[in-house]
Amino acid sequence: MSPAYLALPLAAAIIYTFAAMLFKKVLEHGANLWYINFLSNVVTCLFTVPLFIFGNHHGGSATGLVPPLIISGFFIAGQAFSLLALKCGDVSVATPLLGTKVLMVALGTVLLLHIPVPLLWWIAATFAVLALLLLRAKDEKSKCDFLPTVAYSLLCALCFAISDVYLQKWSPAYGPDRLVFMVFVIVAIFSIGFIPFFRKSRLLFAPPVSKWLFLSIVFIAIQAILVAVALSRFGNATAVNIAFASRGMWSVVLTWFLGSFIGNQEHLLGKRMFVQRLFGSALILLAIFLVMLKN
């Protein structure tokens, strides 16, 4: 198989980085995490409608709701655990642990799909996780709850990994794009459960903040669809997730050169931290190279 399909998760990684930068800005203005996730899931669902109408449904005839319900359930659970991890702990602790999804996907591919993962991909997945630790590490002392953050982050990574593996498994039976549409419709419906957690005073924002909120939600929706399409059409969940892990590299590059335009201060990090993150970026590039080498 040509490695060209990895362009989808690579593009998603860049888009996710922009979304994260905007997302951080919105959160600084007091946005509610559950509200943002509700909106992003609804918008993502709407964006999959053209995919359903004009997309690839070749070979898919299954109509059962159980598989898409399982995928959606794990996806929603992953979102919930990620929110809990960010609520009780530091981003610098939670984000690297979320990177363990790469290894969990590789392990899940073996255990759930009984598909052997090439040794080079295991090595690449390990490099990707090490890179994320370097890219997100901070030298400041944390006062947040460490153990709950670790637990929620690992549960989040596990849920997203299982969702990805099952999306790869069941897409041939449903048709790649039809299954993606079904999953995100169910995710949007499940998201109604977030409504009780909204803070009414935070639902409306001043026009400048609304602009950042709108853009962040659109970017989050696009990157989610790109990753889902890559998984459903081409499989190789391990390779897709390693390529998507390049968002760590892009977070260094884009915040360094563009962060000041939206008020992000990460470009002001000291030289030691910047070099450390560049080294992590190099590991990401090496991991991607190993994946492409084996395709």
C-alpha positions as CSV (number, residue, x, y, z in Angstrom):
1,M,0.0,0.0,0.0
2,S,1.3,3.5,-0.9
3,P,2.1,5.6,2.1
4,A,0.3,8.5,0.5
5,Y,-2.7,7.9,2.8
6,L,-0.6,9.1,5.7
7,A,-1.1,12.6,4.3
8,L,-4.5,12.5,6.0
9,P,-3.4,12.1,9.6
10,L,-0.4,14.4,8.9
11,A,-2.8,17.1,7.7
12,A,-5.0,16.4,10.7
13,A,-2.0,16.8,13.0
14,I,-1.3,20.3,11.7
15,I,-5.0,21.3,11.9
16,Y,-5.2,19.9,15.4
17,T,-2.3,22.1,16.5
18,F,-4.1,25.2,15.2
19,A,-7.3,24.1,17.0
20,A,-5.4,23.5,20.2
21,M,-3.8,27.0,20.1
22,L,-7.3,28.5,19.6
23,F,-8.8,26.2,22.1
24,K,-6.4,27.3,24.8
25,K,-7.2,31.0,24.1
26,V,-10.9,30.3,24.4
27,L,-10.4,28.4,27.7
28,E,-8.5,31.4,29.1
29,H,-11.7,33.4,28.6
30,G,-13.7,31.0,30.8
31,A,-15.2,28.7,28.2
32,N,-16.9,25.5,29.4
33,L,-15.1,22.3,28.3
34,W,-18.4,20.3,28.1
35,Y,-20.0,23.0,26.0
36,I,-17.1,23.1,23.6
37,N,-17.1,19.3,23.2
38,F,-20.9,19.4,22.6
39,L,-20.5,22.0,19.8
40,S,-17.5,20.3,18.2
41,N,-19.3,16.9,18.1
42,V,-22.4,18.4,16.6
43,V,-20.4,20.4,14.0
44,T,-18.3,17.2,13.2
45,C,-21.5,15.3,12.6
46,L,-22.8,18.0,10.2
47,F,-19.4,17.9,8.3
48,T,-19.8,14.2,7.7
49,V,-23.1,14.6,5.8
50,P,-21.4,15.4,2.5
51,L,-19.0,12.4,3.2
52,F,-22.1,10.2,3.6
53,I,-23.8,11.5,0.4
54,F,-20.8,11.6,-1.9
55,G,-18.3,9.3,-0.1
56,N,-17.0,5.8,-0.5
57,H,-19.6,3.1,0.4
58,H,-18.0,0.3,-1.6
59,G,-18.4,-3.2,-0.2
60,G,-20.5,-2.1,2.8
61,S,-23.9,-3.7,3.4
62,A,-24.1,-4.0,7.2
63,T,-26.8,-2.0,8.9
64,G,-26.6,-3.1,12.5
65,L,-26.2,-0.4,15.2
66,V,-24.1,-2.3,17.7
67,P,-20.6,-1.8,16.1
68,P,-21.1,2.0,15.6
69,L,-22.6,2.3,19.1
70,I,-19.5,0.6,20.5
71,I,-17.1,2.8,18.6
72,S,-19.1,5.9,19.6
73,G,-19.3,4.9,23.2
74,F,-15.5,4.5,23.5
75,F,-15.0,7.8,21.6
76,I,-17.3,9.7,24.0
77,A,-15.7,7.9,27.1
78,G,-12.3,9.0,25.8
79,Q,-13.5,12.6,25.6
80,A,-14.9,12.5,29.1
81,F,-11.7,11.1,30.6
82,S,-9.6,13.7,28.7
83,L,-11.8,16.4,30.3
84,L,-11.4,14.9,33.7
85,A,-7.6,14.7,33.3
86,L,-7.4,18.3,32.3
87,K,-9.7,19.4,35.1
88,C,-7.7,17.8,37.9
89,G,-4.2,18.0,36.6
90,D,-1.6,19.8,34.4
91,V,-1.7,19.7,30.7
92,S,2.0,19.0,30.8
93,V,1.2,15.8,32.7
94,A,-2.0,14.7,30.8
95,T,-0.9,15.3,27.2
96,P,2.2,13.1,27.2
97,L,0.2,10.3,28.8
98,L,-2.5,10.7,26.1
99,G,0.3,9.9,23.7
100,T,0.4,6.3,25.0
101,K,-2.6,5.8,22.6
102,V,0.0,5.0,19.9
103,L,1.3,2.0,21.8
104,M,-2.3,1.0,22.9
105,V,-3.4,1.0,19.3
106,A,-0.5,-1.2,18.3
107,L,-1.3,-3.6,21.1
108,G,-5.0,-3.5,20.3
109,T,-4.4,-4.3,16.7
110,V,-2.7,-7.5,17.8
111,L,-5.1,-8.5,20.5
112,L,-8.4,-7.5,19.0
113,L,-7.8,-7.8,15.3
114,H,-5.2,-10.5,15.4
115,I,-3.1,-8.6,12.9
116,P,0.7,-8.6,13.5
117,V,2.2,-5.2,13.8
118,P,5.7,-4.9,12.1
119,L,8.6,-4.6,14.4
120,L,9.5,-1.2,12.8
121,W,6.1,0.1,13.8
122,W,6.5,-0.9,17.4
123,I,9.8,0.9,17.4
124,A,8.2,3.9,15.7
125,A,5.3,3.9,18.2
126,T,7.9,3.9,21.1
127,F,9.8,6.8,19.5
128,A,6.5,8.7,19.1
129,V,5.6,8.3,22.8
130,L,9.1,9.3,23.9
131,A,8.9,12.3,21.6
132,L,5.6,13.4,23.2
133,L,7.2,13.3,26.6
134,L,10.0,15.5,25.5
135,L,7.7,17.9,23.6
136,R,5.3,18.5,26.4
137,A,7.6,18.4,29.4
138,K,7.9,21.5,31.5
139,D,10.3,22.6,34.1
140,E,7.8,24.1,36.5
141,K,6.6,22.3,39.6
142,S,3.0,21.1,39.5
143,K,0.6,21.5,42.4
144,C,-2.2,19.5,40.8
145,D,-3.4,15.9,41.6
146,F,-0.9,13.7,39.9
147,L,-2.3,10.2,40.4
148,P,-5.9,11.0,39.2
149,T,-4.4,12.8,36.2
150,V,-2.4,9.7,35.3
151,A,-5.4,7.4,35.7
152,Y,-7.8,9.6,33.7
153,S,-5.2,10.1,30.9
154,L,-4.4,6.4,30.5
155,L,-8.2,5.6,30.5
156,C,-8.7,8.3,27.8
157,A,-5.9,6.9,25.7
158,L,-7.3,3.3,26.1
159,C,-10.8,4.4,25.0
160,F,-9.6,6.3,22.0
161,A,-7.3,3.4,21.0
162,I,-10.1,0.8,21.2
163,S,-12.4,3.2,19.2
164,D,-9.7,3.5,16.4
165,V,-9.1,-0.3,16.3
166,Y,-12.8,-1.1,16.0
167,L,-13.3,1.5,13.4
168,Q,-10.6,-0.2,11.3
169,K,-12.2,-3.6,12.0
170,W,-15.8,-2.8,11.0
171,S,-15.4,-0.3,8.2
172,P,-15.2,-3.0,5.4
173,A,-18.6,-4.4,6.5
174,Y,-20.3,-1.0,6.6
175,G,-18.5,0.9,3.9
176,P,-15.7,3.3,5.1
177,D,-17.5,6.7,4.9
178,R,-20.9,5.3,5.9
179,L,-19.5,4.0,9.2
180,V,-17.7,7.3,9.9
181,F,-21.1,9.1,9.4
182,M,-23.0,6.7,11.6
183,V,-20.4,7.0,14.4
184,F,-20.4,10.8,14.5
185,V,-24.2,10.9,14.3
186,I,-24.3,8.7,17.4
187,V,-21.5,10.7,19.1
188,A,-23.6,13.9,18.5
189,I,-26.6,12.3,20.0
190,F,-24.6,11.0,23.0
191,S,-23.3,14.6,23.5
192,I,-26.7,15.7,24.5
193,G,-25.7,14.3,27.9
194,F,-23.1,17.1,28.2
195,I,-25.9,19.7,28.5
196,P,-26.5,19.4,32.3
197,F,-22.8,20.4,32.7
198,F,-23.1,23.7,30.9
199,R,-22.7,26.9,32.8
200,K,-25.4,29.2,31.4
201,S,-23.3,32.3,32.1
202,R,-20.6,31.0,29.8
203,L,-22.6,30.0,26.8
204,L,-22.2,33.4,25.2
205,F,-19.0,35.2,24.5
206,A,-17.9,38.6,23.2
207,P,-17.5,38.7,19.4
208,P,-13.7,38.2,19.4
209,V,-13.9,35.1,21.7
210,S,-16.8,33.8,19.6
211,K,-14.6,34.0,16.5
212,W,-11.8,31.9,18.2
213,L,-14.4,29.4,19.5
214,F,-15.9,29.0,16.0
215,L,-12.6,28.4,14.4
216,S,-11.4,26.0,17.0
217,I,-14.5,23.9,16.7
218,V,-14.3,23.8,12.9
219,F,-10.6,22.8,13.0
220,I,-11.3,20.1,15.6
221,A,-14.1,18.7,13.4
222,I,-12.0,18.6,10.3
223,Q,-9.1,16.8,12.0
224,A,-11.4,14.3,13.6
225,I,-12.9,13.5,10.2
226,L,-9.5,13.2,8.5
227,V,-8.3,10.7,11.1
228,A,-11.5,8.7,11.0
229,V,-11.5,8.5,7.1
230,A,-7.8,7.4,7.2
231,L,-8.7,4.6,9.6
232,S,-11.9,3.5,7.9
233,R,-10.6,3.6,4.3
234,F,-7.0,2.4,4.8
235,G,-6.8,0.6,8.1
236,N,-3.3,0.5,9.6
237,A,-4.4,2.2,12.8
238,T,-0.9,2.1,14.3
239,A,0.6,3.9,11.3
240,V,-2.2,6.4,11.2
241,N,-1.7,7.2,14.9
242,I,2.0,7.5,14.6
243,A,1.6,10.0,11.8
244,F,-1.0,11.9,13.8
245,A,1.4,12.1,16.7
246,S,3.4,14.6,14.6
247,R,1.1,17.2,16.1
248,G,3.7,17.3,18.9
249,M,6.2,18.5,16.3
250,W,3.9,21.0,14.8
251,S,3.0,22.4,18.2
252,V,6.7,23.4,18.6
253,V,7.0,24.9,15.1
254,L,3.6,26.7,15.0
255,T,3.6,28.1,18.5
256,W,7.2,29.3,18.0
257,F,6.5,31.2,14.8
258,L,2.7,32.0,15.0
259,G,1.9,31.9,18.7
260,S,2.4,35.6,19.3
261,F,-0.4,36.4,16.8
262,I,-3.1,34.9,19.0
263,G,-1.5,35.7,22.4
264,N,0.2,32.3,22.9
265,Q,3.3,32.7,25.1
266,E,4.9,29.3,24.6
267,H,7.4,30.8,22.1
268,L,9.0,32.6,25.1
269,L,10.3,29.3,26.5
270,G,14.0,29.1,27.4
271,K,16.6,27.8,25.1
272,R,17.0,24.5,27.0
273,M,13.3,23.7,26.7
274,F,13.2,24.7,23.0
275,V,16.1,22.4,22.2
276,Q,14.4,19.6,24.2
277,R,11.3,20.0,22.1
278,L,13.2,20.1,18.9
279,F,14.8,16.8,19.8
280,G,11.3,15.4,20.4
281,S,10.3,16.6,17.0
282,A,13.3,14.8,15.5
283,L,12.0,11.5,17.1
284,I,8.6,12.1,15.6
285,L,10.1,12.5,12.1
286,L,12.1,9.3,12.6
287,A,8.9,7.5,13.7
288,I,7.0,8.7,10.6
289,F,10.0,7.6,8.4
290,L,10.0,4.1,9.9
291,V,6.2,3.8,9.2
292,M,6.6,4.9,5.6
293,L,9.6,2.6,5.1
294,K,7.5,-0.4,6.0
295,N,4.5,0.5,3.8
